[in-house]
Amino acid sequence: MNIRKVKKILVSQPKPNGEKSPYYDIAEKYRVELTFRPFIKVERVSVKEFRQQRINILDFTAIIFTARTAVDNFFSLCEDLRIVMPETMKYFCLSESIALYLQKYIIYRKRKIFFSQTGKIEGLNNAFTKHSKEKFLFPVTDQHHDDLTHFIDEKKINYTKSVMYRTVSNDFEGDETIDCDMLLFFSPLGVASLQKNFPNFQQGDMALGCFGAATAKAIEDVGLRLDCKAPTPEFSSMTAALENFLKENQKED
């Protein structure tokens, strides 16, 4: 099927922070209109749900954080539970940016905050080894990556996982529609959200793009056509793949 000329693109992610983004450069270069509308959102578990896990946060001496979202939801739960973090608590973060983000909630003390220089869990190897006697709490989402826990398991440290937040469909209001010529997805849950909100969705000559192999599979599994994807050997980012797609799509203009 021929794909229509793309003039409107719906990006199923939050709007980029600030005025600089490759998306804005593409919009100007190819004269397309961009709309940012997340199809999924993060939702914290309730205090009741957390208590059902039978976890006492103050029984732990260290916390593992792999995302800013985990930090926000952890301290949100602490606030509702009226728990104040002791100054002796240690924090192990997947990146320096997550470690610095802790300043939003605690007084930043480098001697009690450790982070991976690589942005990968393996970068915390030495810190875990030096502090192997700690009792770790690991706040996770309901769909967390097993590769993180595999590494921690191999370190044989004493840790407990706690589901503190989940990713859910960001439901559309009754009058909201999919008004675009191209739709970009970034997770299988985004595809599921489309199916939930618009069960009668027909792709027709609309273009669909996505980032990630799992997202591509989710699109194909529900019988939709994938027209643009990343990463590939040629295009490592969604914006690079999108620009190449638009270059081809607008050739006749």
Backbone as CSV, one residue per row, in Angstrom:
resi,resn,N_x,N_y,N_z,CA_x,CA_y,CA_z,C_x,C_y,C_z
1,MET,0.843,-1.207,0.000,0.000,0.000,0.000,0.873,1.250,0.000
2,ASN,0.471,2.242,-0.800,1.189,3.517,-0.798,0.940,4.260,0.502
3,ILE,1.972,4.920,1.003,1.860,5.702,2.231,1.588,7.154,1.861
4,ARG,0.639,7.763,2.554,0.310,9.166,2.280,1.494,10.083,2.580
5,LYS,1.483,11.259,2.003,2.495,12.262,2.327,2.359,12.661,3.795
6,VAL,3.453,12.624,4.488,3.424,12.879,5.929,3.555,14.373,6.208
7,LYS,2.526,14.920,6.836,2.537,16.323,7.262,2.371,16.467,8.771
8,LYS,1.708,15.471,9.374,1.484,15.484,10.823,2.037,14.196,11.428
9,ILE,2.876,14.343,12.444,3.460,13.181,13.122,3.080,13.206,14.593
10,LEU,2.553,12.083,15.073,2.225,11.940,16.487,3.309,11.089,17.144
11,VAL,4.020,11.677,18.097,5.097,10.993,18.821,4.550,10.570,20.179
12,SER,4.511,9.262,20.424,3.870,8.774,21.655,4.827,8.826,22.848
13,GLN,5.399,9.996,23.058,6.311,10.267,24.166,6.048,11.679,24.690
14,PRO,6.546,11.986,25.901,6.412,13.364,26.387,7.198,14.339,25.513
15,LYS,6.761,15.574,25.516,7.450,16.628,24.766,8.859,16.811,25.321
16,PRO,9.857,16.945,24.447,11.234,17.126,24.929,11.367,18.377,25.795
17,ASN,12.246,18.298,26.783,12.516,19.465,27.622,13.358,20.467,26.838
18,GLY,13.077,21.735,27.017,13.865,22.765,26.350,13.477,22.940,24.893
19,GLU,14.191,23.848,24.234,13.864,24.193,22.855,14.701,23.428,21.842
20,LYS,15.733,22.728,22.315,16.611,22.016,21.397,16.292,20.521,21.411
21,SER,15.981,19.998,20.238,15.721,18.582,20.073,15.830,18.250,18.594
22,PRO,16.383,17.083,18.257,16.429,16.681,16.845,15.044,16.654,16.205
23,TYR,14.020,16.395,17.024,12.657,16.383,16.480,12.282,17.751,15.921
24,TYR,12.646,18.815,16.636,12.307,20.165,16.172,13.069,20.506,14.892
25,ASP,14.320,20.050,14.804,15.097,20.281,13.579,14.453,19.585,12.391
26,ILE,13.974,18.372,12.617,13.312,17.612,11.548,12.008,18.294,11.134
27,ALA,11.253,18.774,12.121,9.976,19.436,11.822,10.188,20.650,10.936
28,GLU,11.230,21.411,11.239,11.514,22.616,10.448,12.032,22.248,9.055
29,LYS,12.910,21.277,8.996,13.525,20.905,7.716,12.526,20.304,6.743
30,TYR,11.622,19.484,7.247,10.692,18.774,6.360,9.270,19.337,6.423
31,ARG,9.112,20.454,7.131,7.820,21.143,7.195,6.696,20.202,7.660
32,VAL,6.964,19.529,8.763,5.942,18.654,9.336,5.542,19.172,10.709
33,GLU,4.334,18.866,11.101,3.805,19.269,12.410,3.956,18.109,13.384
34,LEU,4.566,18.364,14.538,4.785,17.330,15.548,3.849,17.519,16.734
35,THR,3.258,16.425,17.182,2.470,16.418,18.408,3.037,15.347,19.322
36,PHE,3.313,15.712,20.567,3.833,14.761,21.546,2.708,14.392,22.504
37,ARG,2.367,13.096,22.518,1.258,12.643,23.357,1.599,11.245,23.897
38,PRO,2.053,11.158,25.167,2.428,9.853,25.717,1.250,8.874,25.709
39,PHE,1.511,7.650,25.276,0.490,6.604,25.277,0.527,5.799,26.575
40,ILE,1.625,5.951,27.343,1.750,5.236,28.606,2.187,6.205,29.696
41,LYS,1.976,5.828,30.938,2.392,6.665,32.061,2.802,5.770,33.224
42,VAL,3.563,6.333,34.133,4.012,5.594,35.316,3.069,5.905,36.474
43,GLU,2.685,4.859,37.176,1.742,4.992,38.287,2.329,4.300,39.512
44,ARG,2.375,5.011,40.625,2.925,4.431,41.852,1.929,3.451,42.461
45,VAL,2.445,2.399,43.092,1.544,1.500,43.805,0.966,2.237,45.011
46,SER,-0.165,1.801,45.472,-0.783,2.423,46.642,-0.075,1.960,47.915
47,VAL,-0.302,2.690,48.995,0.274,2.303,50.285,-0.220,0.903,50.667
48,LYS,-1.490,0.634,50.402,-2.060,-0.681,50.720,-1.338,-1.787,49.943
49,GLU,-1.112,-1.552,48.644,-0.406,-2.545,47.814,1.011,-2.768,48.320
50,PHE,1.665,-1.667,48.696,3.030,-1.796,49.191,3.057,-2.596,50.495
51,ARG,2.136,-2.309,51.391,2.115,-3.010,52.683,1.864,-4.499,52.516
52,GLN,1.157,-4.861,51.444,0.900,-6.284,51.188,2.196,-7.042,50.861
53,GLN,3.245,-6.293,50.491,4.540,-6.929,50.222,5.292,-7.256,51.516
54,ARG,4.787,-6.765,52.619,5.385,-7.024,53.946,6.862,-6.633,53.992
55,ILE,7.130,-5.428,53.517,8.489,-4.887,53.516,8.534,-3.659,54.413
56,ASN,9.516,-3.641,55.307,9.728,-2.476,56.159,10.976,-1.750,55.642
57,ILE,10.783,-0.578,55.064,11.889,0.144,54.423,13.047,0.390,55.385
58,LEU,12.752,0.685,56.625,13.807,1.008,57.585,14.580,-0.220,58.073
59,ASP,14.183,-1.410,57.623,14.967,-2.611,57.921,16.212,-2.686,57.035
60,PHE,16.266,-1.835,56.001,17.347,-1.903,55.024,18.386,-0.809,55.281
61,THR,19.603,-1.082,54.833,20.697,-0.122,55.046,21.173,0.515,53.750
62,ALA,20.643,0.029,52.616,21.056,0.562,51.315,19.912,0.420,50.313
63,ILE,19.871,1.355,49.357,18.836,1.348,48.314,19.518,1.332,46.953
64,ILE,18.996,0.543,46.025,19.501,0.504,44.645,18.517,1.251,43.759
65,PHE,18.997,2.276,43.048,18.135,3.038,42.141,18.637,2.895,40.698
66,THR,17.756,2.496,39.801,18.131,2.341,38.391,17.479,3.379,37.484
67,ALA,16.650,4.265,38.054,15.990,5.290,37.241,15.489,6.408,38.148
68,ARG,15.349,7.594,37.564,14.790,8.718,38.326,13.365,8.405,38.754
69,THR,12.658,7.671,37.914,11.279,7.296,38.237,11.239,6.487,39.517
70,ALA,12.221,5.607,39.685,12.296,4.807,40.910,12.522,5.703,42.120
71,VAL,13.385,6.714,41.957,13.667,7.658,43.055,12.387,8.380,43.458
72,ASP,11.677,8.922,42.470,10.448,9.680,42.745,9.413,8.827,43.467
73,ASN,9.201,7.614,42.979,8.153,6.767,43.556,8.551,6.221,44.919
74,PHE,9.827,5.954,45.113,10.303,5.503,46.421,10.059,6.569,47.487
75,PHE,10.479,7.809,47.204,10.331,8.868,48.209,8.868,9.305,48.360
76,SER,8.073,9.127,47.309,6.638,9.395,47.417,5.990,8.414,48.399
77,LEU,6.379,7.150,48.284,5.869,6.153,49.233,6.335,6.453,50.646
78,CYS,7.619,6.817,50.778,8.153,7.154,52.108,7.365,8.297,52.735
79,GLU,7.035,9.290,51.917,6.271,10.437,52.437,4.904,9.992,52.942
80,ASP,4.216,9.160,52.147,2.888,8.705,52.555,2.951,7.787,53.765
81,LEU,4.062,7.080,53.908,4.246,6.187,55.052,4.853,6.904,56.253
82,ARG,5.146,8.197,56.058,5.773,9.025,57.101,7.119,8.447,57.550
83,ILE,7.883,7.998,56.568,9.212,7.453,56.834,10.264,8.487,56.461
84,VAL,11.175,8.760,57.350,12.283,9.677,57.086,13.562,8.853,56.958
85,MET,14.273,9.065,55.852,15.503,8.305,55.619,16.593,8.689,56.625
86,PRO,17.181,7.718,57.294,18.287,8.032,58.218,19.522,8.472,57.442
87,GLU,20.356,9.277,58.050,21.566,9.765,57.379,22.548,8.643,57.079
88,THR,22.381,7.517,57.728,23.289,6.388,57.506,22.940,5.580,56.253
89,MET,21.780,5.841,55.652,21.355,5.079,54.480,22.326,5.292,53.325
90,LYS,22.662,4.207,52.618,23.546,4.278,51.450,22.711,4.108,50.178
91,TYR,23.140,4.772,49.118,22.408,4.743,47.851,23.339,4.299,46.724
92,PHE,22.901,3.327,45.954,23.675,2.785,44.836,22.896,3.059,43.551
93,CYS,23.444,3.909,42.675,22.705,4.406,41.514,23.320,3.937,40.191
94,LEU,22.462,3.731,39.206,22.904,3.216,37.913,23.696,4.245,37.109
95,SER,23.555,5.531,37.442,24.305,6.572,36.723,24.520,7.770,37.633
96,GLU,25.434,8.637,37.226,25.705,9.843,38.006,24.500,10.776,38.007
97,SER,23.770,10.834,36.884,22.602,11.721,36.816,21.529,11.296,37.816
98,ILE,21.363,9.981,38.013,20.406,9.496,39.021,20.905,9.845,40.415
99,ALA,22.213,9.686,40.636,22.795,10.029,41.936,22.576,11.504,42.264
100,LEU,22.825,12.373,41.285,22.638,13.808,41.505,21.162,14.151,41.713
101,TYR,20.293,13.385,41.081,18.851,13.618,41.212,18.376,13.407,42.650
102,LEU,19.125,12.612,43.404,18.773,12.372,44.807,18.750,13.652,45.635
103,GLN,19.456,14.680,45.151,19.484,15.964,45.880,18.093,16.562,46.038
104,LYS,17.166,16.109,45.198,15.776,16.577,45.289,15.148,16.133,46.614
105,TYR,15.695,15.043,47.185,15.066,14.457,48.366,15.972,14.368,49.593
106,ILE,17.279,14.323,49.400,18.182,14.155,50.531,19.356,15.127,50.413
107,ILE,20.068,15.280,51.525,21.320,16.049,51.491,22.376,15.167,50.847
108,TYR,22.966,15.663,49.778,23.889,14.847,48.984,25.222,14.663,49.704
109,ARG,25.515,13.425,50.047,26.791,13.113,50.706,27.485,12.039,49.878
110,LYS,28.579,12.410,49.234,29.240,11.481,48.312,29.679,10.182,48.982
111,ARG,30.011,10.257,50.261,30.507,9.047,50.908,29.404,8.002,51.071
112,LYS,28.130,8.412,50.910,27.025,7.473,51.073,26.282,7.219,49.768
113,ILE,26.757,7.831,48.689,26.116,7.661,47.390,27.144,7.134,46.394
114,PHE,26.816,6.027,45.773,27.716,5.383,44.817,26.998,5.279,43.476
115,PHE,27.745,5.476,42.381,27.090,5.385,41.064,28.011,4.734,40.044
116,SER,27.384,4.162,39.036,28.124,3.513,37.948,28.633,4.573,36.987
117,GLN,29.891,4.505,36.631,30.484,5.458,35.678,30.042,5.159,34.250
118,THR,29.555,3.935,34.025,29.205,3.503,32.664,27.712,3.577,32.364
119,GLY,26.896,3.769,33.403,25.451,3.744,33.187,24.897,2.332,33.139
120,LYS,25.752,1.345,33.447,25.328,-0.052,33.466,25.551,-0.616,34.871
121,ILE,24.768,-1.632,35.206,24.815,-2.183,36.556,26.201,-2.733,36.895
122,GLU,26.937,-3.215,35.875,28.277,-3.752,36.120,29.231,-2.694,36.669
123,GLY,28.934,-1.427,36.397,29.772,-0.336,36.888,29.713,-0.171,38.400
124,LEU,28.768,-0.865,39.042,28.667,-0.816,40.509,29.365,-2.007,41.166
125,ASN,30.074,-2.782,40.375,30.703,-4.009,40.870,31.563,-3.763,42.109
126,ASN,32.475,-2.791,42.031,33.375,-2.529,43.161,32.618,-2.039,44.390
127,ALA,31.621,-1.175,44.159,30.839,-0.641,45.286,30.073,-1.764,45.980
128,PHE,29.488,-2.675,45.193,28.774,-3.806,45.790,29.742,-4.707,46.577
129,THR,30.928,-4.902,46.026,31.920,-5.757,46.694,32.348,-5.163,48.024
130,LYS,32.610,-3.841,48.036,33.067,-3.167,49.260,31.974,-3.101,50.321
131,HIS,30.723,-3.126,49.890,29.611,-2.967,50.832,28.694,-4.194,50.793
132,SER,29.308,-5.353,50.674,28.544,-6.590,50.512,27.738,-6.974,51.755
133,LYS,28.056,-6.368,52.892,27.361,-6.715,54.134,26.062,-5.911,54.324
134,GLU,25.841,-4.950,53.441,24.626,-4.135,53.562,23.383,-4.969,53.251
135,LYS,22.247,-4.477,53.711,20.965,-5.102,53.380,20.269,-4.174,52.373
136,PHE,20.191,-4.605,51.116,19.750,-3.749,50.015,18.251,-3.877,49.732
137,LEU,17.627,-2.728,49.458,16.257,-2.693,48.953,16.321,-2.215,47.503
138,PHE,15.632,-2.902,46.605,15.697,-2.607,45.176,14.297,-2.255,44.663
139,PRO,13.939,-0.949,44.629,12.645,-0.542,44.073,12.609,-0.792,42.563
140,VAL,11.575,-1.487,42.100,11.467,-1.811,40.678,10.058,-1.532,40.169
141,THR,9.944,-1.508,38.831,8.636,-1.448,38.197,8.108,-2.862,38.049
142,ASP,6.840,-2.991,37.720,6.261,-4.325,37.591,6.836,-5.085,36.393
143,GLN,7.465,-4.339,35.436,8.077,-4.993,34.277,9.554,-4.601,34.203
144,HIS,10.329,-5.076,35.165,11.738,-4.706,35.240,12.592,-5.680,34.433
145,HIS,13.819,-5.264,34.144,14.729,-6.062,33.328,15.447,-7.109,34.173
146,ASP,15.393,-8.343,33.723,16.032,-9.427,34.463,17.551,-9.317,34.470
147,ASP,18.130,-8.643,33.440,19.593,-8.565,33.392,20.152,-7.814,34.600
148,LEU,19.380,-6.884,35.138,19.815,-6.162,36.337,19.865,-7.096,37.541
149,THR,18.804,-7.855,37.726,18.757,-8.750,38.886,19.722,-9.922,38.727
150,HIS,19.981,-10.340,37.486,20.949,-11.417,37.269,22.322,-11.023,37.804
151,PHE,22.719,-9.783,37.509,24.036,-9.323,37.967,24.073,-9.253,39.495
152,ILE,23.000,-8.710,40.075,22.959,-8.594,41.536,22.953,-9.981,42.175
153,ASP,22.247,-10.921,41.558,22.245,-12.296,42.064,23.656,-12.874,42.073
154,GLU,24.397,-12.600,40.993,25.762,-13.124,40.884,26.675,-12.551,41.969
155,LYS,26.388,-11.320,42.407,27.195,-10.704,43.462,26.914,-11.311,44.844
156,LYS,25.816,-12.073,44.893,25.436,-12.749,46.143,25.287,-11.773,47.315
157,ILE,24.720,-10.612,47.031,24.453,-9.658,48.105,23.033,-9.893,48.634
158,ASN,22.800,-9.407,49.812,21.494,-9.569,50.449,20.564,-8.442,49.973
159,TYR,19.640,-8.765,49.077,18.751,-7.718,48.564,17.319,-8.224,48.435
160,THR,16.403,-7.276,48.449,14.983,-7.575,48.290,14.401,-6.640,47.244
161,LYS,13.700,-7.220,46.277,13.014,-6.408,45.275,11.653,-5.972,45.812
162,SER,11.273,-4.749,45.466,9.957,-4.254,45.847,9.335,-3.517,44.662
163,VAL,8.183,-3.984,44.202,7.478,-3.297,43.112,6.832,-2.044,43.692
164,MET,7.341,-0.881,43.257,6.832,0.383,43.791,6.087,1.216,42.749
165,TYR,6.190,0.824,41.478,5.471,1.564,40.429,5.253,0.674,39.226
166,ARG,4.345,1.070,38.363,4.018,0.284,37.179,3.770,1.214,35.994
167,THR,3.912,0.667,34.807,3.607,1.416,33.597,2.237,0.989,33.107
168,VAL,1.353,1.970,32.904,-0.021,1.673,32.496,-0.396,2.514,31.282
169,SER,-1.489,2.156,30.651,-1.989,2.908,29.503,-2.403,4.308,29.936
170,ASN,-1.988,5.309,29.171,-2.387,6.689,29.422,-3.646,6.944,28.595
171,ASP,-4.782,6.674,29.207,-6.034,6.641,28.459,-6.374,7.970,27.793
172,PHE,-6.970,7.860,26.609,-7.411,9.023,25.848,-8.784,9.468,26.333
173,GLU,-9.026,10.780,26.263,-10.341,11.308,26.598,-11.313,10.948,25.488
174,GLY,-12.594,11.089,25.783,-13.623,10.674,24.826,-13.539,11.334,23.465
175,ASP,-13.085,12.616,23.419,-13.073,13.332,22.141,-11.704,13.303,21.463
176,GLU,-10.723,12.617,22.065,-9.386,12.552,21.468,-9.363,11.547,20.318
177,THR,-8.652,11.903,19.259,-8.523,11.025,18.107,-7.054,10.889,17.704
178,ILE,-6.795,9.962,16.808,-5.454,9.816,16.233,-5.444,10.626,14.935
179,ASP,-5.126,11.893,15.067,-5.139,12.799,13.909,-3.709,13.033,13.438
180,CYS,-3.216,12.141,12.588,-1.841,12.257,12.115,-1.657,11.425,10.847
181,ASP,-0.528,11.660,10.194,-0.161,10.863,9.022,0.870,9.806,9.376
182,MET,1.502,9.995,10.539,2.520,9.042,10.988,2.502,8.967,12.508
183,LEU,2.650,7.751,13.019,2.587,7.518,14.463,3.848,6.778,14.886
184,LEU,4.527,7.297,15.931,5.775,6.698,16.403,5.579,6.058,17.774
185,PHE,6.017,4.793,17.893,5.921,4.047,19.144,7.310,3.785,19.723
186,PHE,7.356,3.602,21.061,8.637,3.382,21.735,8.616,2.215,22.713
187,SER,7.481,1.550,22.830,7.417,0.375,23.698,6.216,-0.472,23.305
188,PRO,6.274,-1.779,23.596,5.110,-2.634,23.347,3.866,-2.154,24.087
189,LEU,4.070,-1.557,25.270,2.924,-1.053,26.035,2.222,0.093,25.317
190,GLY,2.986,0.867,24.535,2.376,1.929,23.742,1.456,1.368,22.684
191,VAL,1.881,0.268,22.065,1.045,-0.409,21.061,-0.217,-0.956,21.719
192,ALA,-0.048,-1.545,22.910,-1.200,-2.064,23.649,-2.171,-0.945,24.014
193,SER,-1.632,0.240,24.332,-2.478,1.388,24.663,-3.312,1.813,23.457
194,LEU,-2.697,1.796,22.276,-3.451,2.123,21.051,-4.605,1.149,20.871
195,GLN,-4.330,-0.136,21.042,-5.362,-1.158,20.886,-6.482,-0.983,21.915
196,LYS,-6.097,-0.604,23.142,-7.097,-0.431,24.201,-7.984,0.787,23.948
197,ASN,-7.344,1.901,23.574,-8.093,3.149,23.390,-8.844,3.215,22.067
198,PHE,-8.298,2.549,21.040,-8.920,2.592,19.717,-8.997,1.175,19.155
199,PRO,-9.921,0.356,19.691,-9.998,-1.054,19.272,-10.329,-1.239,17.795
200,ASN,-10.907,-0.226,17.184,-11.263,-0.319,15.764,-10.275,0.431,14.870
201,PHE,-9.083,0.693,15.387,-8.083,1.446,14.625,-7.750,0.759,13.306
202,GLN,-7.792,1.529,12.233,-7.412,1.049,10.912,-6.226,1.869,10.423
203,GLN,-5.139,1.209,10.085,-3.931,1.933,9.676,-4.069,2.568,8.301
204,GLY,-4.591,1.831,7.352,-4.722,2.359,5.999,-3.380,2.811,5.446
205,ASP,-3.355,4.053,4.934,-2.105,4.573,4.361,-1.312,5.414,5.356
206,MET,-1.668,5.329,6.648,-0.891,5.992,7.701,0.424,5.245,7.908
207,ALA,1.513,5.966,8.150,2.816,5.348,8.408,2.981,5.084,9.904
208,LEU,3.614,3.965,10.227,3.943,3.647,11.616,5.448,3.468,11.742
209,GLY,6.025,4.068,12.783,7.440,3.917,13.074,7.618,3.474,14.511
210,CYS,8.766,2.900,14.813,8.983,2.472,16.196,10.459,2.377,16.513
211,PHE,10.744,2.355,17.822,12.106,2.139,18.322,12.121,0.857,19.139
212,GLY,13.044,-0.034,18.795,13.223,-1.260,19.564,12.603,-2.483,18.913
213,ALA,13.317,-3.610,19.032,12.860,-4.858,18.422,11.559,-5.352,19.054
214,ALA,11.426,-5.206,20.374,10.214,-5.669,21.052,9.004,-4.866,20.598
215,THR,9.203,-3.566,20.379,8.108,-2.713,19.905,7.723,-3.092,18.486
216,ALA,8.729,-3.352,17.640,8.464,-3.766,16.258,7.648,-5.057,16.235
217,LYS,8.012,-5.998,17.089,7.287,-7.271,17.156,5.851,-7.055,17.607
218,ALA,5.647,-6.155,18.577,4.297,-5.881,19.077,3.415,-5.301,17.970
219,ILE,3.990,-4.427,17.144,3.239,-3.836,16.032,2.835,-4.906,15.030
220,GLU,3.785,-5.771,14.682,3.508,-6.816,13.705,2.560,-7.870,14.269
221,ASP,2.651,-8.141,15.567,1.797,-9.156,16.194,0.318,-8.781,16.157
222,VAL,0.020,-7.473,16.148,-1.389,-7.053,16.105,-1.841,-6.774,14.667
223,GLY,-0.994,-7.155,13.701,-1.397,-7.069,12.301,-1.239,-5.710,11.656
224,LEU,-0.418,-4.838,12.265,-0.180,-3.523,11.673,1.106,-3.542,10.849
225,ARG,1.228,-2.578,9.967,2.383,-2.506,9.069,3.410,-1.538,9.630
226,LEU,4.668,-1.976,9.689,5.744,-1.128,10.191,6.491,-0.520,9.014
227,ASP,6.577,0.813,8.997,7.162,1.507,7.850,8.524,2.138,8.143
228,CYS,8.854,2.298,9.421,10.103,2.970,9.791,10.510,2.460,11.163
229,LYS,11.753,1.976,11.282,12.151,1.463,12.593,13.607,1.787,12.908
230,ALA,13.905,1.779,14.180,15.261,1.973,14.697,15.364,1.140,15.974
231,PRO,16.565,0.775,16.403,17.835,1.033,15.714,18.082,0.029,14.593
232,THR,18.852,0.472,13.607,19.308,-0.390,12.526,20.802,-0.121,12.341
233,PRO,21.491,-0.932,11.548,22.916,-0.657,11.303,23.155,0.747,10.756
234,GLU,22.172,1.265,9.982,22.336,2.601,9.388,21.883,3.716,10.327
235,PHE,20.841,3.450,11.105,20.230,4.514,11.914,20.071,4.045,13.362
236,SER,20.884,4.620,14.235,20.891,4.177,15.633,19.771,4.805,16.460
237,SER,19.236,5.922,16.005,18.205,6.624,16.782,16.898,6.710,16.003
238,MET,15.823,6.964,16.729,14.521,7.129,16.090,14.507,8.350,15.185
239,THR,15.167,9.423,15.627,15.151,10.643,14.820,15.936,10.467,13.518
240,ALA,17.023,9.702,13.551,17.794,9.456,12.329,16.971,8.636,11.345
241,ALA,16.293,7.610,11.852,15.445,6.780,10.995,14.270,7.592,10.452
242,LEU,13.707,8.448,11.292,12.584,9.284,10.866,12.999,10.242,9.760
243,GLU,14.160,10.870,9.916,14.616,11.802,8.888,14.817,11.092,7.553
244,ASN,15.391,9.908,7.586,15.575,9.152,6.348,14.230,8.794,5.716
245,PHE,13.271,8.413,6.555,11.936,8.074,6.053,11.287,9.285,5.378
246,LEU,11.365,10.446,6.033,10.741,11.649,5.478,11.421,12.079,4.177
247,LYS,12.720,11.890,4.105,13.457,12.222,2.887,12.892,11.440,1.699
248,GLU,12.613,10.139,1.938,12.038,9.292,0.884,10.573,9.636,0.648
249,ASN,9.844,9.869,1.725,8.409,10.123,1.634,8.092,11.415,0.869
250,GLN,8.960,12.387,0.976,8.675,13.698,0.371,9.450,13.932,-0.942
251,LYS,9.997,12.881,-1.502,10.815,13.023,-2.702,10.104,13.702,-3.847
252,GLU,8.802,13.457,-3.956,8.049,13.997,-5.092,7.624,15.427,-4.883
253,ASP,7.814,15.952,-3.634,7.418,17.343,-3.370,8.306,18.321,-4.103
